[in-house]
Amino acid sequence: MRTRFAIAARAALVGPLCLVAACAVSTQQEVEMGASYATQIAKDLPLVQDPEVNRYISILGDSLARVADQRNLDWHFAVVDSREVNAFAVPGGFIYVNRGLIERSTSMSQVAGVLAHEIGHVTRRHSIKQMQKAQGANIGTTLLCTLTAVCNSGIAQSGINIAASAAFAKFSRGDEAESDEEAVRYVIKARIDPQGIPEMFAILLKERKEQPGTLDAFFLSHPLEESRIGDTNRLIATYPVDQTRGLTHDTPNFQAMKARLMSLPAPKK
Protein backbone atom coordinates (compact mmCIF):
# COMPACT_ATOMS: atom_id res chain seq x y z
CA MET A 1 0.00 0.00 0.00
CA ARG A 2 2.74 2.43 0.87
CA THR A 3 4.51 1.99 -2.46
CA ARG A 4 1.18 2.46 -4.21
CA PHE A 5 0.70 5.64 -2.20
CA ALA A 6 4.00 7.06 -3.41
CA ILE A 7 3.18 6.34 -7.04
CA ALA A 8 -0.39 7.59 -6.78
CA ALA A 9 0.68 10.76 -5.02
CA ARG A 10 2.91 11.70 -7.92
CA ALA A 11 0.08 11.27 -10.37
CA ALA A 12 -2.58 12.98 -8.27
CA LEU A 13 -0.47 15.98 -7.33
CA VAL A 14 1.59 16.70 -10.42
CA GLY A 15 -0.92 19.18 -11.84
CA PRO A 16 -1.42 21.41 -8.79
CA LEU A 17 2.22 21.17 -7.78
CA CYS A 18 3.37 22.56 -11.09
CA LEU A 19 1.92 25.82 -9.81
CA VAL A 20 4.37 25.92 -6.92
CA ALA A 21 7.30 26.83 -9.12
CA ALA A 22 5.70 30.17 -9.87
CA CYS A 23 6.74 33.18 -7.85
CA ALA A 24 3.32 33.37 -6.18
CA VAL A 25 0.60 30.86 -5.41
CA SER A 26 -2.94 32.22 -5.42
CA THR A 27 -5.52 31.20 -2.84
CA GLN A 28 -7.40 29.25 -5.50
CA GLN A 29 -4.25 27.35 -6.43
CA GLU A 30 -3.52 26.68 -2.77
CA VAL A 31 -7.01 25.28 -2.25
CA GLU A 32 -6.70 23.06 -5.33
CA MET A 33 -3.37 21.79 -4.07
CA GLY A 34 -4.81 21.08 -0.63
CA ALA A 35 -7.79 19.27 -2.12
CA SER A 36 -5.41 16.99 -4.01
CA TYR A 37 -3.53 16.23 -0.80
CA ALA A 38 -6.81 15.61 1.04
CA THR A 39 -8.01 13.17 -1.61
CA GLN A 40 -4.83 11.17 -1.30
CA ILE A 41 -4.83 11.34 2.50
CA ALA A 42 -8.37 9.93 2.58
CA LYS A 43 -7.21 6.99 0.48
CA ASP A 44 -4.02 6.20 2.33
CA LEU A 45 -4.50 7.19 5.95
CA PRO A 46 -7.07 5.59 8.25
CA LEU A 47 -9.52 8.30 9.27
CA VAL A 48 -11.95 8.04 12.16
CA GLN A 49 -15.40 7.62 10.67
CA ASP A 50 -17.45 8.10 13.84
CA PRO A 51 -19.93 10.93 13.08
CA GLU A 52 -20.07 12.27 16.65
CA VAL A 53 -16.29 12.53 16.99
CA ASN A 54 -15.98 14.19 13.58
CA ARG A 55 -18.83 16.55 14.31
CA TYR A 56 -17.24 17.72 17.55
CA ILE A 57 -13.78 18.27 16.03
CA SER A 58 -15.30 20.11 13.07
CA ILE A 59 -17.33 22.42 15.31
CA LEU A 60 -14.32 23.15 17.51
CA GLY A 61 -12.09 23.70 14.48
CA ASP A 62 -14.64 25.95 12.78
CA SER A 63 -14.99 28.08 15.92
CA LEU A 64 -11.26 28.82 15.64
CA ALA A 65 -11.12 29.17 11.86
CA ARG A 66 -13.89 31.78 11.95
CA VAL A 67 -11.75 34.15 13.99
CA ALA A 68 -8.54 33.33 12.10
CA ASP A 69 -9.38 33.25 8.42
CA GLN A 70 -9.15 36.38 6.30
CA ARG A 71 -9.57 34.52 2.99
CA ASN A 72 -12.90 32.74 3.52
CA LEU A 73 -11.42 29.28 3.06
CA ASP A 74 -13.64 26.22 3.27
CA TRP A 75 -12.06 24.53 6.29
CA HIS A 76 -12.00 20.78 6.83
CA PHE A 77 -11.08 18.96 10.04
CA ALA A 78 -10.48 15.24 10.42
CA VAL A 79 -9.17 12.75 12.99
CA VAL A 80 -6.55 10.24 11.88
CA ASP A 81 -7.17 6.82 13.43
CA SER A 82 -3.63 6.35 14.71
CA ARG A 83 -2.24 5.94 18.21
CA GLU A 84 0.75 8.07 17.16
CA VAL A 85 0.75 11.63 18.45
CA ASN A 86 0.63 14.04 15.55
CA ALA A 87 -1.26 16.86 13.91
CA PHE A 88 -0.68 18.48 10.56
CA ALA A 89 -2.13 20.89 8.06
CA VAL A 90 -2.05 20.93 4.30
CA PRO A 91 -2.55 24.08 2.23
CA GLY A 92 -6.00 25.47 1.66
CA GLY A 93 -7.58 24.74 5.04
CA PHE A 94 -7.30 20.98 5.64
CA ILE A 95 -6.41 20.15 9.25
CA TYR A 96 -5.73 16.69 10.67
CA VAL A 97 -5.22 15.61 14.29
CA ASN A 98 -4.28 12.10 15.30
CA ARG A 99 -6.43 10.12 17.68
CA GLY A 100 -3.36 9.51 19.84
CA LEU A 101 -2.98 13.23 20.51
CA ILE A 102 -6.62 13.70 21.51
CA GLU A 103 -6.47 10.68 23.82
CA ARG A 104 -3.39 12.07 25.59
CA SER A 105 -4.99 15.46 26.16
CA THR A 106 -6.86 16.22 29.37
CA SER A 107 -8.94 19.23 28.35
CA MET A 108 -10.71 20.86 25.43
CA SER A 109 -8.39 23.87 25.50
CA GLN A 110 -5.37 21.65 24.83
CA VAL A 111 -6.86 20.20 21.64
CA ALA A 112 -8.16 23.63 20.64
CA GLY A 113 -4.61 24.94 20.96
CA VAL A 114 -3.31 22.22 18.64
CA LEU A 115 -6.00 22.95 16.04
CA ALA A 116 -5.32 26.69 16.31
CA HIS A 117 -1.60 26.08 15.85
CA GLU A 118 -2.23 24.09 12.66
CA ILE A 119 -4.64 26.75 11.43
CA GLY A 120 -1.80 29.22 11.98
CA HIS A 121 0.43 27.21 9.64
CA VAL A 122 -2.25 27.59 6.94
CA THR A 123 -2.96 31.28 7.51
CA ARG A 124 0.78 32.05 7.53
CA ARG A 125 1.17 29.82 4.43
CA HIS A 126 4.21 28.05 5.87
CA SER A 127 3.84 24.95 3.67
CA ILE A 128 3.52 27.07 0.54
CA LYS A 129 6.68 28.96 1.42
CA GLN A 130 8.57 25.71 2.01
CA MET A 131 7.39 24.33 -1.30
CA GLN A 132 8.55 27.40 -3.14
CA LYS A 133 12.00 26.95 -1.59
CA ALA A 134 12.07 23.30 -2.67
CA GLN A 135 11.05 23.84 -6.28
CA GLY A 136 13.01 20.92 -7.65
CA ALA A 137 11.90 18.33 -5.10
CA ASN A 138 9.19 15.71 -5.35
CA ILE A 139 7.15 17.88 -3.04
CA GLY A 140 3.84 16.03 -2.95
CA THR A 141 5.23 12.67 -1.93
CA THR A 142 8.00 13.80 0.39
CA LEU A 143 6.01 16.40 2.32
CA LEU A 144 3.09 14.08 2.91
CA CYS A 145 5.31 11.16 3.88
CA THR A 146 7.20 13.23 6.41
CA LEU A 147 4.15 14.83 7.99
CA THR A 148 2.20 11.60 8.38
CA ALA A 149 4.97 8.97 8.64
CA VAL A 150 2.82 6.87 6.28
CA CYS A 151 5.81 5.98 4.10
CA ASN A 152 8.28 5.13 6.82
CA SER A 153 8.61 1.46 6.01
CA GLY A 154 8.55 1.95 2.27
CA ILE A 155 11.15 4.64 1.76
CA ALA A 156 13.65 2.42 -0.04
CA GLN A 157 11.03 0.97 -2.35
CA SER A 158 9.53 4.31 -3.30
CA GLY A 159 12.88 6.00 -3.79
CA ILE A 160 12.09 8.92 -1.50
CA ASN A 161 15.04 10.92 -0.31
CA ILE A 162 14.00 11.39 3.29
CA ALA A 163 16.86 13.78 4.01
CA ALA A 164 15.66 16.12 1.27
CA SER A 165 12.11 15.73 2.51
CA ALA A 166 12.96 16.61 6.09
CA ALA A 167 14.83 19.70 4.94
CA PHE A 168 11.58 21.41 4.04
CA ALA A 169 8.81 19.36 5.69
CA LYS A 170 10.05 20.09 9.19
CA PHE A 171 8.74 23.50 10.13
CA SER A 172 11.42 25.87 11.30
CA ARG A 173 11.48 27.19 14.84
CA GLY A 174 10.48 30.54 13.36
CA ASP A 175 7.44 28.95 11.71
CA GLU A 176 6.53 27.20 14.95
CA ALA A 177 6.86 30.43 16.92
CA GLU A 178 4.64 32.25 14.42
CA SER A 179 2.01 29.51 14.65
CA ASP A 180 2.19 29.56 18.45
CA GLU A 181 1.60 33.31 18.34
CA GLU A 182 -1.38 32.85 16.04
CA ALA A 183 -2.72 29.98 18.16
CA VAL A 184 -2.74 32.10 21.31
CA ARG A 185 -4.50 34.90 19.45
CA TYR A 186 -7.09 32.60 17.89
CA VAL A 187 -8.07 30.74 21.05
CA ILE A 188 -8.44 33.97 23.01
CA LYS A 189 -10.65 35.42 20.26
CA ALA A 190 -12.69 32.20 20.37
CA ARG A 191 -13.05 32.59 24.18
CA ILE A 192 -10.95 29.50 24.92
CA ASP A 193 -8.28 29.39 27.62
CA PRO A 194 -4.84 29.79 25.97
CA GLN A 195 -3.18 27.91 28.87
CA GLY A 196 -4.15 24.74 27.02
CA ILE A 197 -1.28 25.44 24.60
CA PRO A 198 1.65 25.25 27.06
CA GLU A 199 -0.20 22.46 28.91
CA MET A 200 -0.21 20.32 25.76
CA PHE A 201 3.47 21.03 25.22
CA ALA A 202 4.16 19.88 28.79
CA ILE A 203 2.24 16.64 28.25
CA LEU A 204 4.19 15.84 25.09
CA LEU A 205 7.57 16.74 26.56
CA LYS A 206 6.86 14.62 29.64
CA GLU A 207 6.04 11.60 27.48
CA ARG A 208 9.15 12.13 25.35
CA LYS A 209 11.27 12.00 28.51
CA GLU A 210 9.49 8.96 29.94
CA GLN A 211 9.12 7.01 26.70
CA PRO A 212 11.80 8.11 24.20
CA GLY A 213 10.92 7.44 20.59
CA THR A 214 7.15 7.24 21.02
CA LEU A 215 6.52 10.74 19.65
CA ASP A 216 9.06 10.73 16.81
CA ALA A 217 6.47 11.54 14.10
CA PHE A 218 5.29 14.63 15.97
CA PHE A 219 8.72 15.99 16.83
CA LEU A 220 9.95 15.41 13.28
CA SER A 221 7.55 18.00 11.88
CA HIS A 222 7.11 20.14 15.03
CA PRO A 223 10.37 21.15 16.71
CA LEU A 224 9.52 21.36 20.39
CA GLU A 225 11.83 22.39 23.20
CA GLU A 226 11.03 23.11 26.83
CA SER A 227 11.58 26.81 26.13
CA ARG A 228 8.32 26.88 24.14
CA ILE A 229 6.35 26.40 27.34
CA GLY A 230 7.89 29.52 28.81
CA ASP A 231 7.64 31.37 25.51
CA THR A 232 3.91 30.73 25.17
CA ASN A 233 3.27 31.59 28.82
CA ARG A 234 5.09 34.89 28.33
CA LEU A 235 3.08 35.51 25.17
CA ILE A 236 -0.18 34.86 27.01
CA ALA A 237 0.93 37.28 29.74
CA THR A 238 1.16 40.12 27.20
CA TYR A 239 -2.63 40.10 26.80
CA PRO A 240 -4.71 42.30 29.09
CA VAL A 241 -6.13 40.35 32.02
CA ASP A 242 -9.69 41.18 31.02
CA GLN A 243 -9.12 39.33 27.72
CA THR A 244 -7.86 36.13 29.32
CA ARG A 245 -10.04 35.93 32.43
CA GLY A 246 -13.00 33.54 32.49
CA LEU A 247 -12.21 31.73 29.26
CA THR A 248 -13.34 28.13 28.72
CA HIS A 249 -10.77 25.53 29.72
CA ASP A 250 -12.79 22.35 29.40
CA THR A 251 -16.33 21.18 28.70
CA PRO A 252 -18.45 18.07 29.35
CA ASN A 253 -18.97 17.77 25.60
CA PHE A 254 -15.23 17.46 25.03
CA GLN A 255 -14.88 14.79 27.70
CA ALA A 256 -17.85 12.90 26.22
CA MET A 257 -16.24 13.04 22.76
CA LYS A 258 -12.90 11.85 24.14
CA ALA A 259 -14.58 8.97 25.99
CA ARG A 260 -16.42 8.00 22.81
CA LEU A 261 -13.18 8.12 20.81
CA MET A 262 -11.41 5.92 23.35
CA SER A 263 -14.28 3.41 23.20
CA LEU A 264 -13.85 2.87 19.47
CA PRO A 265 -11.91 -0.18 18.21
CA ALA A 266 -8.20 0.29 18.79
CA PRO A 267 -6.31 1.72 15.83
CA LYS A 268 -4.13 -0.69 13.89
CA LYS A 269 -1.14 1.66 14.11
N, C-alpha and C positions, 0 to 999 in steps of 0.2 A: 504493500500500500504506500509506503513512504517513497519508494522509487517512482511509483505512478504519480504521487503528488508532485514530485520535482518536475517531472515531464509535463504534467498537466498545467502546472503553474506557469511554465514558460509560455505555453500556448495561450492560456487564458489572459495573461497579463501583458503580452507583447505589444498589443495595440495601445492601451492607456499609458504604458511605461515609455513608449516612444516620445510622449509629450514631456517627459521629465528633462530631456536634454535641452529643452528650450530655456531661455533665460528666466521666464516666469511661467508659473502654472496657475491657471485661472481656477476659481472656485468650482466651476463646472467640471473641469478636467480632474480636479482633486476628488470630487464626488464620484466621477466615473471610475477613477483608479481605485478608490475605496470600495466601490461596489464590486469590482472584479476580485479584490482581495476577499471580501465578505463571502462571495459565491464559493471561492475555493476553500475558505475556512470552514464553511458549512458542510462541505463534502469531506474534509479530511480531519477535522477535529470533532470529538464527541461533544455535543452541546446538550445541556440540560433541557429537556422538553417539557418539564412540569409547568403548566400554565400559571399556577399561583406564584411560584418562584420567579418566573420570567416577568409576570405582571408587576410584582413588587420592585424588582431591580429596574425595570423600565420606568416606573413612576418615580422612583428615587433619582435615577439618572436624569430624567426629563426635568425634574425640579431644579437640578443644578445647571443643566444645559440652557434652560430658559434665561437664567441670569448671566450666563457666560457668553452666549453666542451672539455675535454681531452680524452674522452672514445668513441667518435663517436656514441653517442646515437641517436636514431631516435626520435626527439622531437615532441610533440603534444601539441597544444594550443587550448583551447576552452573557450567559454563564457557561463557562467551559467545564464539562464534567470530568475534572481531573483533580486528584488529591494534591498535585503540585501547587505551590503558592506562586501565583503570577497574575498579572493584569497587563493589558496592552491595548493600544489604540492604533487603528489604521486611518489613513487620511479620509476626510469627508464626513466624519462623525460616527464611526463604528467603534464601539467600546466593548471590550471583553474582560471579564473578571473570572478567575478560576474558582471553582467550588472550594478548593483547599484554602484559599485566602478567606473566603466568607466564613468557613467553619472555624478558622483560627481567631476570628475577630470576636470581640465581646460586646460590641455596641454598634448601633446604627451609624453613629458619627464616624466611626473608624472606616466602615465600608464607603460611606459618603465621601470621606476624604480621599480614598483611593480612586473612586470614580471621578471626583473633581480634578485630581491630579492628571488622570488620563485625558480628561476633557481639555485640560490646559495644554497638553502636548498637541492636541488637534488645533486649538485656537491659536497657539503660537507657531503652528505649522512646522514643528521640529522634524517630523519624518520627511516632509517635502524638502526641507533644507538639506537633510542628510543625503537624500536621493540626488539632488542636484550636484552635491559634492562628489558623488560616486557614479558619475555619468557612464563610465565604461563597464560597470559591474552588472552582474545578473541580479538586478535589484529585487525583483519580485520573489524569486526563490530564496535568496540568501536572507533578506530581511524577515520574511515570514518564518523561515526555519529558525532563526535566532530568537525571535520574539516568543515563539510558541514551543520550541524544543521538539517539534514534531518530527524533525529529520535527524535527530541525534544518532540513531543507530543506522542510518542509511547514507551517511555523508560520503563514504568512499564510493558507494555504488552510484550515487547521483552526481559525483564529481564536483560537489560544492566546496569552494575554498572558504572554510569556516573562519580563517584568520581575516580574510578580506571582508567577510560578512560582519564580523564583530567590530571591525574598524568603524563601520557607520551605523550598525544596528544598535549598538550600545549608546544610549543617550549620554551626552557629556554631563559633567557635574553642573555646568552652566545651564544646560537644558533642564536638568532635574530641579535646580534652584528656581528657575523661572516657573516651572510647573507647580512647585510647592507654593510659590508666591500666589499664583493664580488660584490654586486649590483653597488656600486660606481665604482669599477674597470671595470665591464662589460660595463656599459653605456659609460664610457669615451673611452674605446677601440672601441665601436661601434659608436663613434662620436656623442653621445647624451649628452645633458646638465645634469650633475648629480644633479643640484639644484632641479630637479623635485622630487627627493627622499624626502628631508626635506619639500618641498612644500606639498607633498601628506600627510605626517605626520601631518602638520599643519591643513590641511583641515579636516582630520579625528578627530583630537583632538578638533577642534573648534565645530564640530558637536556633539561630545560626551558631551561637556559642555552645548551646547544649547538644545540638545535633548537627555537626559540621557536614556540609554537602547536601542537606535536605532542601535547601532553598536556592540551589545553584541557578535554576532557570530564571528566578526573579532577580537575583543579584547580577546576572549577566547583562540584563537589559536595563536595570535600575541601580546604578551605583549608590550604595547606601552606607554611610559611615555614622558613627555615634554623634558626630557634630551636627547632623541634620536634625536631631531631636532638639538640641539647644537653639539651632538656627530658626526652626519653625516656632518654637516657644517665644523667641525674641521678636519674630515677625508678628505673632499674635498680639504681643504686648504693645505694639505700636498703634493698635486700633483703640479708639476711645472706649472706655469701660461700658458706656451705655450701648455700644454696638455689639459687645460680646457677652453681656449679662443676660441670663434667662434664655439662652438658646437651647435647642433640643439636643440632648446627648444620646438618648436611646428611646425606643418605643416598644410597646407590646407587639405591634405588627411586625417589627423587625425580628424580634425573638421568635415569633410564631413562624415566620418565613425560614429562619435559620433552623428551627427544629424540624420543619417539614423537609428542608434540604438534607439534613442529616439522616432523616428517616428513609430517604430514597435508596435504591440499591447502590452498593459501593461502586465507585468508579473503577474501571479496569486498570487505570494508570494513575 
